[in-house]
């Protein structure tokens, strides 16, 4: 798959763990290194699927994610 031109992506389509994980997987491979993927609703008490998907994805890929203001999450894709 060829990398996209853009370096930013917002994931905000579903609150279900499987859907969020699938979005992360697709966009992670579609976007070039140095870019960011981010979203909101990182609040386990209201959106446990979002939190579980982000944590599972980062854990499985050896990545770190940032949490901003207790509700926004951000992944930085390393430059290849």
Number of C-alpha atoms within 10 A of each C-alpha: 6 8 13 12 10 11 16 16 17 14 16 13 10 13 17 15 18 14 15 23 18 13 17 22 12 11 18 19 14 16 21 20 15 12 17 19 19 19 19 19 18 22 15 12 8 11 16 15 21 27 22 17 21 22 15 14 18 14 12 8 8 8 13 15 16 12 15 11 9 11 13 14 21 19 20 18 19 11 8 6
